[in-house]
């Protein structure tokens, strides 16, 4: 519930830019990295693949990102278009305004505590995702299986 309320606050402030907070986060990360592939974005932003793919398709449809050749043809590299850079420039001060609202409401000490706790949860979630991804790809489990108590 709290995450939806915070997302709505950012979405409301970002509305004039035409971006939602998830899209803004994706664009900001691609801009920071120069180019990014699906796996990098998924891991860095901790967004599930379905949500990320849906958002990327919309951003590509709106011509704010584009696919670019990658040395490994299996990888889909993405970068901002000039329209995407303009959208991000428009959205940055709107995002900052939303961030200021949150900071004013929470106070800097509570905000720092919330960030610390959320960062811890993020590390746990990313670690769990990597473990489950490894099992899906046929890698051995990182935790040894229990032996049967019944000799056999």
CNS distance restraints for C-alpha pairs under 8 A (distance, minus, plus):
assign (resid   1 and name CA) (resid   5 and name CA) 6.38 0.50 0.50
assign (resid   2 and name CA) (resid   6 and name CA) 6.22 0.50 0.50
assign (resid   3 and name CA) (resid   7 and name CA) 5.99 0.50 0.50
assign (resid   4 and name CA) (resid   8 and name CA) 6.03 0.50 0.50
assign (resid   5 and name CA) (resid   9 and name CA) 6.29 0.50 0.50
assign (resid   6 and name CA) (resid  10 and name CA) 6.44 0.50 0.50
assign (resid   7 and name CA) (resid  11 and name CA) 6.01 0.50 0.50
assign (resid   7 and name CA) (resid  21 and name CA) 6.76 0.50 0.50
assign (resid   8 and name CA) (resid  12 and name CA) 5.93 0.50 0.50
assign (resid   9 and name CA) (resid  13 and name CA) 6.43 0.50 0.50
assign (resid   9 and name CA) (resid  98 and name CA) 6.83 0.50 0.50
assign (resid  10 and name CA) (resid  14 and name CA) 6.01 0.50 0.50
assign (resid  10 and name CA) (resid  20 and name CA) 7.64 0.50 0.50
assign (resid  10 and name CA) (resid  21 and name CA) 5.99 0.50 0.50
assign (resid  10 and name CA) (resid  95 and name CA) 6.64 0.50 0.50
assign (resid  10 and name CA) (resid  98 and name CA) 5.55 0.50 0.50
assign (resid  10 and name CA) (resid  99 and name CA) 7.82 0.50 0.50
assign (resid  11 and name CA) (resid  15 and name CA) 5.91 0.50 0.50
assign (resid  11 and name CA) (resid  19 and name CA) 7.54 0.50 0.50
assign (resid  11 and name CA) (resid  20 and name CA) 5.05 0.50 0.50
assign (resid  11 and name CA) (resid  21 and name CA) 5.49 0.50 0.50
assign (resid  13 and name CA) (resid  94 and name CA) 5.80 0.50 0.50
assign (resid  13 and name CA) (resid  95 and name CA) 6.81 0.50 0.50
assign (resid  13 and name CA) (resid  97 and name CA) 7.32 0.50 0.50
assign (resid  13 and name CA) (resid  98 and name CA) 5.99 0.50 0.50
assign (resid  14 and name CA) (resid  18 and name CA) 6.94 0.50 0.50
assign (resid  14 and name CA) (resid  19 and name CA) 6.06 0.50 0.50
assign (resid  14 and name CA) (resid  20 and name CA) 6.31 0.50 0.50
assign (resid  14 and name CA) (resid  21 and name CA) 7.05 0.50 0.50
assign (resid  14 and name CA) (resid  91 and name CA) 6.15 0.50 0.50
assign (resid  14 and name CA) (resid  94 and name CA) 5.49 0.50 0.50
assign (resid  14 and name CA) (resid  95 and name CA) 6.23 0.50 0.50
assign (resid  15 and name CA) (resid  19 and name CA) 6.20 0.50 0.50
assign (resid  15 and name CA) (resid  20 and name CA) 6.92 0.50 0.50
assign (resid  16 and name CA) (resid  91 and name CA) 7.97 0.50 0.50
assign (resid  17 and name CA) (resid  87 and name CA) 6.40 0.50 0.50
assign (resid  17 and name CA) (resid  90 and name CA) 5.93 0.50 0.50
assign (resid  17 and name CA) (resid  91 and name CA) 5.32 0.50 0.50
assign (resid  17 and name CA) (resid  94 and name CA) 7.92 0.50 0.50
assign (resid  18 and name CA) (resid  87 and name CA) 7.89 0.50 0.50
assign (resid  19 and name CA) (resid  23 and name CA) 5.89 0.50 0.50
assign (resid  19 and name CA) (resid  24 and name CA) 6.08 0.50 0.50
assign (resid  19 and name CA) (resid  87 and name CA) 7.85 0.50 0.50
assign (resid  19 and name CA) (resid  91 and name CA) 7.41 0.50 0.50
assign (resid  20 and name CA) (resid  24 and name CA) 6.14 0.50 0.50
assign (resid  21 and name CA) (resid  25 and name CA) 6.12 0.50 0.50
assign (resid  22 and name CA) (resid  26 and name CA) 6.30 0.50 0.50
assign (resid  22 and name CA) (resid  55 and name CA) 7.70 0.50 0.50
assign (resid  23 and name CA) (resid  27 and name CA) 6.17 0.50 0.50
assign (resid  23 and name CA) (resid  55 and name CA) 6.43 0.50 0.50
assign (resid  23 and name CA) (resid  59 and name CA) 7.52 0.50 0.50
assign (resid  24 and name CA) (resid  28 and name CA) 6.00 0.50 0.50
assign (resid  24 and name CA) (resid  88 and name CA) 6.94 0.50 0.50
assign (resid  24 and name CA) (resid  91 and name CA) 7.32 0.50 0.50
assign (resid  25 and name CA) (resid  29 and name CA) 6.12 0.50 0.50
assign (resid  25 and name CA) (resid  45 and name CA) 7.66 0.50 0.50
assign (resid  26 and name CA) (resid  30 and name CA) 6.20 0.50 0.50
assign (resid  26 and name CA) (resid  41 and name CA) 7.27 0.50 0.50
assign (resid  26 and name CA) (resid  45 and name CA) 7.62 0.50 0.50
assign (resid  27 and name CA) (resid  31 and name CA) 6.03 0.50 0.50
assign (resid  27 and name CA) (resid  80 and name CA) 7.13 0.50 0.50
assign (resid  27 and name CA) (resid  84 and name CA) 7.32 0.50 0.50
assign (resid  27 and name CA) (resid  88 and name CA) 6.76 0.50 0.50
assign (resid  28 and name CA) (resid  32 and name CA) 6.11 0.50 0.50
assign (resid  28 and name CA) (resid  88 and name CA) 6.96 0.50 0.50
assign (resid  29 and name CA) (resid  33 and name CA) 6.13 0.50 0.50
assign (resid  29 and name CA) (resid  41 and name CA) 7.46 0.50 0.50
assign (resid  30 and name CA) (resid  34 and name CA) 5.70 0.50 0.50
assign (resid  30 and name CA) (resid  35 and name CA) 5.68 0.50 0.50
assign (resid  30 and name CA) (resid  36 and name CA) 5.68 0.50 0.50
assign (resid  30 and name CA) (resid  41 and name CA) 7.93 0.50 0.50
assign (resid  30 and name CA) (resid  78 and name CA) 7.43 0.50 0.50
assign (resid  30 and name CA) (resid  79 and name CA) 6.14 0.50 0.50
assign (resid  30 and name CA) (resid  80 and name CA) 6.85 0.50 0.50
assign (resid  31 and name CA) (resid  35 and name CA) 7.28 0.50 0.50
assign (resid  31 and name CA) (resid  79 and name CA) 7.34 0.50 0.50
assign (resid  31 and name CA) (resid  80 and name CA) 6.65 0.50 0.50
assign (resid  31 and name CA) (resid  85 and name CA) 7.78 0.50 0.50
assign (resid  34 and name CA) (resid  79 and name CA) 6.41 0.50 0.50
assign (resid  34 and name CA) (resid  80 and name CA) 7.95 0.50 0.50
assign (resid  35 and name CA) (resid  77 and name CA) 6.34 0.50 0.50
assign (resid  35 and name CA) (resid  78 and name CA) 5.46 0.50 0.50
assign (resid  35 and name CA) (resid  79 and name CA) 4.79 0.50 0.50
assign (resid  35 and name CA) (resid  80 and name CA) 7.88 0.50 0.50
assign (resid  36 and name CA) (resid  40 and name CA) 6.13 0.50 0.50
assign (resid  36 and name CA) (resid  41 and name CA) 6.60 0.50 0.50
assign (resid  36 and name CA) (resid  77 and name CA) 5.48 0.50 0.50
assign (resid  36 and name CA) (resid  78 and name CA) 5.32 0.50 0.50
assign (resid  36 and name CA) (resid  79 and name CA) 6.68 0.50 0.50
assign (resid  37 and name CA) (resid  41 and name CA) 6.35 0.50 0.50
assign (resid  37 and name CA) (resid  75 and name CA) 6.69 0.50 0.50
assign (resid  37 and name CA) (resid  76 and name CA) 5.55 0.50 0.50
assign (resid  37 and name CA) (resid  77 and name CA) 4.48 0.50 0.50
assign (resid  37 and name CA) (resid  78 and name CA) 5.94 0.50 0.50
assign (resid  38 and name CA) (resid  42 and name CA) 6.02 0.50 0.50
assign (resid  38 and name CA) (resid  52 and name CA) 7.98 0.50 0.50
assign (resid  38 and name CA) (resid  53 and name CA) 7.98 0.50 0.50
assign (resid  38 and name CA) (resid  76 and name CA) 6.77 0.50 0.50
assign (resid  38 and name CA) (resid  77 and name CA) 7.40 0.50 0.50
assign (resid  39 and name CA) (resid  43 and name CA) 6.06 0.50 0.50
assign (resid  40 and name CA) (resid  44 and name CA) 5.90 0.50 0.50
assign (resid  41 and name CA) (resid  45 and name CA) 5.68 0.50 0.50
assign (resid  41 and name CA) (resid  46 and name CA) 7.65 0.50 0.50
assign (resid  41 and name CA) (resid  47 and name CA) 7.74 0.50 0.50
assign (resid  42 and name CA) (resid  46 and name CA) 5.38 0.50 0.50
assign (resid  42 and name CA) (resid  47 and name CA) 5.27 0.50 0.50
assign (resid  42 and name CA) (resid  48 and name CA) 6.46 0.50 0.50
assign (resid  42 and name CA) (resid  49 and name CA) 6.44 0.50 0.50
assign (resid  42 and name CA) (resid  52 and name CA) 7.02 0.50 0.50
assign (resid  43 and name CA) (resid  47 and name CA) 7.37 0.50 0.50
assign (resid  43 and name CA) (resid 126 and name CA) 6.99 0.50 0.50
assign (resid  46 and name CA) (resid 122 and name CA) 7.40 0.50 0.50
assign (resid  46 and name CA) (resid 125 and name CA) 7.90 0.50 0.50
assign (resid  46 and name CA) (resid 126 and name CA) 6.63 0.50 0.50
assign (resid  47 and name CA) (resid  51 and name CA) 6.65 0.50 0.50
assign (resid  47 and name CA) (resid  52 and name CA) 6.03 0.50 0.50
assign (resid  48 and name CA) (resid  52 and name CA) 6.14 0.50 0.50
assign (resid  49 and name CA) (resid  53 and name CA) 5.86 0.50 0.50
assign (resid  50 and name CA) (resid  54 and name CA) 6.16 0.50 0.50
assign (resid  51 and name CA) (resid  55 and name CA) 6.17 0.50 0.50
assign (resid  52 and name CA) (resid  56 and name CA) 6.02 0.50 0.50
assign (resid  53 and name CA) (resid  57 and name CA) 6.06 0.50 0.50
assign (resid  54 and name CA) (resid  58 and name CA) 6.42 0.50 0.50
assign (resid  55 and name CA) (resid  59 and name CA) 6.19 0.50 0.50
assign (resid  56 and name CA) (resid  60 and name CA) 5.97 0.50 0.50
assign (resid  56 and name CA) (resid  65 and name CA) 7.87 0.50 0.50
assign (resid  57 and name CA) (resid  61 and name CA) 5.99 0.50 0.50
assign (resid  58 and name CA) (resid  62 and name CA) 6.13 0.50 0.50
assign (resid  59 and name CA) (resid  63 and name CA) 6.17 0.50 0.50
assign (resid  59 and name CA) (resid  64 and name CA) 5.45 0.50 0.50
assign (resid  59 and name CA) (resid  65 and name CA) 5.88 0.50 0.50
assign (resid  60 and name CA) (resid  64 and name CA) 5.94 0.50 0.50
assign (resid  60 and name CA) (resid  65 and name CA) 5.03 0.50 0.50
assign (resid  60 and name CA) (resid  66 and name CA) 5.88 0.50 0.50
assign (resid  63 and name CA) (resid  81 and name CA) 6.92 0.50 0.50
assign (resid  63 and name CA) (resid  83 and name CA) 6.90 0.50 0.50
assign (resid  63 and name CA) (resid  84 and name CA) 7.24 0.50 0.50
assign (resid  64 and name CA) (resid  80 and name CA) 5.88 0.50 0.50
assign (resid  64 and name CA) (resid  81 and name CA) 5.24 0.50 0.50
assign (resid  64 and name CA) (resid  82 and name CA) 7.27 0.50 0.50
assign (resid  64 and name CA) (resid  83 and name CA) 5.23 0.50 0.50
assign (resid  64 and name CA) (resid  84 and name CA) 3.79 0.50 0.50
assign (resid  64 and name CA) (resid  85 and name CA) 7.52 0.50 0.50
assign (resid  64 and name CA) (resid  87 and name CA) 7.63 0.50 0.50
assign (resid  65 and name CA) (resid  78 and name CA) 6.45 0.50 0.50
assign (resid  65 and name CA) (resid  79 and name CA) 5.46 0.50 0.50
assign (resid  65 and name CA) (resid  80 and name CA) 4.37 0.50 0.50
assign (resid  65 and name CA) (resid  81 and name CA) 5.22 0.50 0.50
assign (resid  65 and name CA) (resid  84 and name CA) 6.09 0.50 0.50
assign (resid  66 and name CA) (resid  78 and name CA) 5.53 0.50 0.50
assign (resid  66 and name CA) (resid  79 and name CA) 5.61 0.50 0.50
assign (resid  66 and name CA) (resid  80 and name CA) 6.36 0.50 0.50
assign (resid  66 and name CA) (resid  81 and name CA) 6.40 0.50 0.50
assign (resid  67 and name CA) (resid  76 and name CA) 6.57 0.50 0.50
assign (resid  67 and name CA) (resid  77 and name CA) 5.60 0.50 0.50
assign (resid  67 and name CA) (resid  78 and name CA) 4.59 0.50 0.50
assign (resid  67 and name CA) (resid  79 and name CA) 6.62 0.50 0.50
assign (resid  68 and name CA) (resid  76 and name CA) 7.35 0.50 0.50
assign (resid  68 and name CA) (resid  77 and name CA) 5.42 0.50 0.50
assign (resid  68 and name CA) (resid  78 and name CA) 5.84 0.50 0.50
assign (resid  68 and name CA) (resid  79 and name CA) 7.05 0.50 0.50
assign (resid  69 and name CA) (resid  73 and name CA) 7.30 0.50 0.50
assign (resid  69 and name CA) (resid  76 and name CA) 7.60 0.50 0.50
assign (resid  69 and name CA) (resid  77 and name CA) 6.60 0.50 0.50
assign (resid  70 and name CA) (resid  75 and name CA) 6.43 0.50 0.50
assign (resid  70 and name CA) (resid  76 and name CA) 7.02 0.50 0.50
assign (resid  70 and name CA) (resid  77 and name CA) 6.05 0.50 0.50
assign (resid  80 and name CA) (resid  84 and name CA) 5.13 0.50 0.50
assign (resid  80 and name CA) (resid  85 and name CA) 6.14 0.50 0.50
assign (resid  81 and name CA) (resid  85 and name CA) 6.29 0.50 0.50
assign (resid  82 and name CA) (resid  86 and name CA) 6.28 0.50 0.50
assign (resid  83 and name CA) (resid  87 and name CA) 6.15 0.50 0.50
assign (resid  84 and name CA) (resid  88 and name CA) 6.14 0.50 0.50
assign (resid  85 and name CA) (resid  89 and name CA) 6.17 0.50 0.50
assign (resid  86 and name CA) (resid  90 and name CA) 6.18 0.50 0.50
assign (resid  87 and name CA) (resid  91 and name CA) 6.10 0.50 0.50
assign (resid  88 and name CA) (resid  92 and name CA) 6.00 0.50 0.50
assign (resid  89 and name CA) (resid  93 and name CA) 7.70 0.50 0.50
assign (resid  90 and name CA) (resid  94 and name CA) 7.39 0.50 0.50
assign (resid  91 and name CA) (resid  95 and name CA) 6.05 0.50 0.50
assign (resid  92 and name CA) (resid  96 and name CA) 6.18 0.50 0.50
assign (resid  93 and name CA) (resid  97 and name CA) 6.17 0.50 0.50
assign (resid  94 and name CA) (resid  98 and name CA) 6.45 0.50 0.50
assign (resid  95 and name CA) (resid  99 and name CA) 6.15 0.50 0.50
assign (resid  96 and name CA) (resid 100 and name CA) 6.09 0.50 0.50
assign (resid  97 and name CA) (resid 101 and name CA) 6.37 0.50 0.50
assign (resid  98 and name CA) (resid 102 and name CA) 6.43 0.50 0.50
assign (resid  99 and name CA) (resid 103 and name CA) 6.24 0.50 0.50
assign (resid 100 and name CA) (resid 104 and name CA) 6.05 0.50 0.50
assign (resid 101 and name CA) (resid 105 and name CA) 6.20 0.50 0.50
assign (resid 102 and name CA) (resid 106 and name CA) 6.06 0.50 0.50
assign (resid 103 and name CA) (resid 107 and name CA) 5.24 0.50 0.50
assign (resid 103 and name CA) (resid 108 and name CA) 6.08 0.50 0.50
assign (resid 103 and name CA) (resid 111 and name CA) 6.43 0.50 0.50
assign (resid 104 and name CA) (resid 108 and name CA) 7.77 0.50 0.50
assign (resid 106 and name CA) (resid 110 and name CA) 5.64 0.50 0.50
assign (resid 106 and name CA) (resid 111 and name CA) 5.89 0.50 0.50
assign (resid 107 and name CA) (resid 111 and name CA) 6.05 0.50 0.50
assign (resid 108 and name CA) (resid 112 and name CA) 6.02 0.50 0.50
assign (resid 109 and name CA) (resid 113 and name CA) 6.25 0.50 0.50
assign (resid 110 and name CA) (resid 114 and name CA) 6.04 0.50 0.50
assign (resid 111 and name CA) (resid 115 and name CA) 6.08 0.50 0.50
assign (resid 112 and name CA) (resid 116 and name CA) 6.17 0.50 0.50
assign (resid 113 and name CA) (resid 117 and name CA) 6.21 0.50 0.50
assign (resid 114 and name CA) (resid 118 and name CA) 5.99 0.50 0.50
assign (resid 115 and name CA) (resid 119 and name CA) 5.91 0.50 0.50
assign (resid 116 and name CA) (resid 120 and name CA) 6.33 0.50 0.50
assign (resid 117 and name CA) (resid 121 and name CA) 6.37 0.50 0.50
assign (resid 118 and name CA) (resid 122 and name CA) 6.03 0.50 0.50
assign (resid 119 and name CA) (resid 123 and name CA) 6.21 0.50 0.50
assign (resid 120 and name CA) (resid 124 and name CA) 6.42 0.50 0.50
assign (resid 121 and name CA) (resid 125 and name CA) 6.14 0.50 0.50
assign (resid 122 and name CA) (resid 126 and name CA) 6.02 0.50 0.50
assign (resid 123 and name CA) (resid 127 and name CA) 6.06 0.50 0.50
assign (resid 124 and name CA) (resid 128 and name CA) 6.11 0.50 0.50
assign (resid 125 and name CA) (resid 129 and name CA) 6.06 0.50 0.50
assign (resid 126 and name CA) (resid 130 and name CA) 6.15 0.50 0.50
assign (resid 127 and name CA) (resid 131 and name CA) 6.25 0.50 0.50
assign (resid 128 and name CA) (resid 132 and name CA) 6.18 0.50 0.50
assign (resid 129 and name CA) (resid 133 and name CA) 5.94 0.50 0.50
assign (resid 130 and name CA) (resid 134 and name CA) 6.07 0.50 0.50
assign (resid 131 and name CA) (resid 135 and name CA) 6.43 0.50 0.50
assign (resid 131 and name CA) (resid 141 and name CA) 7.67 0.50 0.50
assign (resid 131 and name CA) (resid 142 and name CA) 7.47 0.50 0.50
assign (resid 132 and name CA) (resid 136 and name CA) 6.26 0.50 0.50
assign (resid 133 and name CA) (resid 137 and name CA) 6.31 0.50 0.50
assign (resid 134 and name CA) (resid 138 and name CA) 6.44 0.50 0.50
assign (resid 134 and name CA) (resid 139 and name CA) 5.17 0.50 0.50
assign (resid 134 and name CA) (resid 140 and name CA) 7.52 0.50 0.50
assign (resid 134 and name CA) (resid 141 and name CA) 7.82 0.50 0.50
assign (resid 135 and name CA) (resid 139 and name CA) 5.14 0.50 0.50
assign (resid 135 and name CA) (resid 140 and name CA) 6.44 0.50 0.50
assign (resid 135 and name CA) (resid 141 and name CA) 6.36 0.50 0.50
